[in-house]
Amino acid sequence: MKQSNIRNFSIIAHIDHGKSTLADRILEMTDTVSLREMQDQILDSLDLERERGITIKLNAVQLKYHALNGEDYIFHLIDTPGHVDFSYEVSRSLAACDGAILVVDAAQGIEAQTLANVYLALDNDLEILPVLNKIDLPNADVDKVKAEIENIIGIDCSDAPLISAKSGEGVAKVLEDIVSKLPCPKGDKDAPLKALVFDSVYDAYRGVIVLICVKEGSVKLGDKIRFMASNKEYEVVELGVRVPKEVKKDTLECGEVGYLCASIKSIKDVHVGDTITLVNDPAKEPLKGYRKMNPMVYCGLYPTDNARYNDLRDALEKLQLNDSSLTFEAESSKALGFGFRLGFLGLLHMEVIEERLEREYNLSLIATAPSVIYHVHKTDGTILKIDNPSLLPDNTQIAYLEEPYVKASIMVPNEFIGAVMELSQNKRGIYKEMTYIDDNRYLLEYEMPLSEVIFEYFDKLKSVSKGYASLDYELIGYRRSDLVKMDILINGEIVDALSVIVHRDFAYKRGQAITVKLKDLIPKQQFEIPIQAAINNKIIARTNIKSLRKNVLAKCYGGDITRKKKLLEKQKEGKKRMKAVGSVEIPQEAFMAVLSMDDDNK
Amino acid sequence: MAKHLYLHVPFCKSICAYCDFCHYLYKEDQVSKWLDALKEEMASYKIASALETIYLGGGTPSVLSLKETEKLLSMLAPFSKQLKEYTFEANPESITFDKVRLYKDFGVDRISLGVQSLDDDLLKLTNRKHTAKDVFETVEIIKKAGIDNISIDIIYSLPTQTLSTFMDTLKKALSLDIKHISLYSLTIEEGTLFKAKGYKSLDEDLEADMYEKAKDYLEANGYKQYEIANFAKDGYESKHNIGYWEYDDFYGLSLGASGKIGHRRYDNTRNFNDYLNGNYIFKYYDLTLEDEMFENIMMSFRMKRGLDLKRFKDRYKKDFFSVYKDAYDKHINDLIVKDNYIRVKNLEILNAILVDFLKD
């Protein structure tokens, strides 16, 4: 195929704006997938992704399109994750493209995440093709949304396809526009090989399968290749494209997107964003944009049944085969026993991993509240980095603490600005800027501690704005804060796994909220249990769980043994998900109670 | 061979706000179809002629007409020759002198009367169709017709109920001069009128206060607690129910009933058409030794006297303390072992103890 007849593109859209549905239609209309193989939203292959309607892992498919001008074209549709946690991965998959289809819901307009991804696309010099989706919805407002795209992003929408991805209306024009409006790959096919790594998956038989886009030169079977960032060398044993089934090929030419296997044993040796070149004819410099991904959010993960520690480790090792951004190391807690401290790209990433561990590996887990990495400047001049609040050294050894800050961009309709500002202020946000988007919407910018963002900021934002606000954030560095460690005592004993680092001004309120929440979450036991919050051994909040007096005594007629037993089995099931700390049985959710918002008890 | 038989009469003339038992509105033609189906269901069991107890529960058995009742009791007659207890459940609004006479002619010697409360406001709230006064009159009728072994059901922790209104009901109940009182706390179940109306359970502490106070009050007035929810004058403990609590075998007949025969339990269908079509049983439970041991404990721990340890060993060829060492050790302070029985010290927290006896 001529390089001029190749189009590499992705689809940028906010969650629910119809990215996957459009991808499905494109796949159908290019006859790539037979109906038998067609499953709804085929690109989202993990069950969890399909359930949550989000795309976590990237994927790329090759499609053949017979255009109206009579020529055949090859499309490479490169899927991108749609969540803020994965923005680096998004930027790399965008880097593999030359163009992007921007899908905007004609009823909803642009959202903050979409905007963030559009900027990423522009940074990567992508040509943007705007598409208005869901035009068949009764509240679709095509003109308004067109104007919005033109105002905010500055791209002409006069000829933008108006489609309904669901019904397929207008999608034919999108395919033609891809041919006529998006550029072909511009690389030099005779230059030394530069292939961009934009994803990898682990396969038990073939090792790591690397997804690449050949930016310059070409690669063929048997080539000796080098990963320029990790400096590792391998021999290519398999090449191919996904249509979406894998089809083996002998070479991948300049402009092509496909996969490569080279007996690579560990996914840790393959970094997204790295450049592959030939050992014998190396490129002078790698493609730009490579960055090592670092986890932003940490939490402790413990099996409720200590005997399953090894099962948890095995499961984590298996997950890590496919997820190089997941980090973990062993840790132990006085309250929870042996477990692991895991690092994640963000909260969603964390939830997905926890859910997969429970669902796919049948583990019952206790997760501690998420934490960021704090920089502890000690009085002796050294700096300690801690990702677990219980490891904070004694007060006397601390000169000061620093915490990570992010720039949070919130897109919000007029009517909710007040509520969002109040929320952000309560989250220690520092107001930076408010930009007018259109008659109805503004872009708010705050600088905010990351720890506050992960303390339910996103959920709260959604609730104060009735779901209309959208959020994007990026790390902007470390800042000094007046932070203290708050311990939680249950039945007089500090439960290390519940310790949390909070801003001094918020400590009292949060201590109140946590103790009240714990009181509700911990079931009554046969004795009274005091719950206290303390800073430097000083109690700042306290509640009591009264002792158990009476269980449920249902009137079920004498012979209904099934029902009586079921009630107990349910209780037993609940108990299994609890952890005995001292003589108190604490349910899993309690360990997340520290996330409870300050105003939960209003 | 099972010595006990429970028969569920699934008909009612109105539906109480708390009830999620199997119930259908009373209609003559339905009753007649049901009686025919029941006859066939009974034929499918080899019921021993030497039954010790029969319990006709509901629903509202007393809703049946004299004729229907006669047909029903005639079916049971072959098995009711050597009974030690024969109970018939009744509601104040449907029972009559003639009906009680008829019951008695067939050998019924115990009436369980659905009273629930003696507070007219609460009776209305629970959608009961009788008043406190009706209850007094009914009890007189039953006695006059010749049955003096009368039990009443009382529900506490009803919405809006206070400790004093509840104690007032109990005081009135005592003046009925009956032999047996069952005391149940309200649970708001799915599919009930209470649930639909959004009623919430009362505060747990108030509920516990009611239970404790009622227990003391009844004990002080000659009603001895012999089970977690049951109180009786000496010699009037329910033999049928003790059968359940000793984990004896029992037949369960008709819609919504359960039974246990040998190493198998079953729950009957609650679906009228399935029942008419001969699909009586909804589900079988084949019991392992572990199931049986636990279920036995679960039932027997409800009784004040607890579990008969010798019988346990004879039945299962296992020693209670070696099978349940962990649970016993954990609850050593909650349990009392005496004279070859093991019992729960404080029945109010029975569930919290039983949970630990349930194996993973």
Chai-1 contact restraints between the chains, C-beta under 6 A:
chainA,res_idxA,chainB,res_idxB,connection_type,confidence,min_distance_angstrom,max_distance_angstrom,comment,restraint_id
A,L548,B,I349,contact,1.0,0.0,6.0,A-B,restraint_1
A,R549,B,A208,contact,1.0,0.0,6.0,A-B,restraint_2
A,K550,B,E207,contact,1.0,0.0,6.0,A-B,restraint_3
A,K550,B,A208,contact,1.0,0.0,6.0,A-B,restraint_4
A,K550,B,E348,contact,1.0,0.0,6.0,A-B,restraint_5
A,N551,B,I349,contact,1.0,0.0,6.0,A-B,restraint_6
A,N551,B,N351,contact,1.0,0.0,6.0,A-B,restraint_7
A,N551,B,A352,contact,1.0,0.0,6.0,A-B,restraint_8
A,V552,B,T187,contact,1.0,0.0,6.0,A-B,restraint_9
A,L553,B,S185,contact,1.0,0.0,6.0,A-B,restraint_10
A,A554,B,T187,contact,1.0,0.0,6.0,A-B,restraint_11
A,K555,B,Y184,contact,1.0,0.0,6.0,A-B,restraint_12
A,G558,B,N241,contact,1.0,0.0,6.0,A-B,restraint_13
A,G558,B,Y244,contact,1.0,0.0,6.0,A-B,restraint_14
A,G559,B,Y6,contact,1.0,0.0,6.0,A-B,restraint_15
A,G559,B,Y244,contact,1.0,0.0,6.0,A-B,restraint_16
A,G559,B,G252,contact,1.0,0.0,6.0,A-B,restraint_17
A,G559,B,S258,contact,1.0,0.0,6.0,A-B,restraint_18
A,D560,B,S258,contact,1.0,0.0,6.0,A-B,restraint_19
A,I561,B,E295,contact,1.0,0.0,6.0,A-B,restraint_20
A,T562,B,D267,contact,1.0,0.0,6.0,A-B,restraint_21
A,L568,B,L354,contact,1.0,0.0,6.0,A-B,restraint_22
A,L568,B,V355,contact,1.0,0.0,6.0,A-B,restraint_23
A,L568,B,L358,contact,1.0,0.0,6.0,A-B,restraint_24
A,Q571,B,V355,contact,1.0,0.0,6.0,A-B,restraint_25
A,K572,B,V355,contact,1.0,0.0,6.0,A-B,restraint_26
A,K572,B,L358,contact,1.0,0.0,6.0,A-B,restraint_27
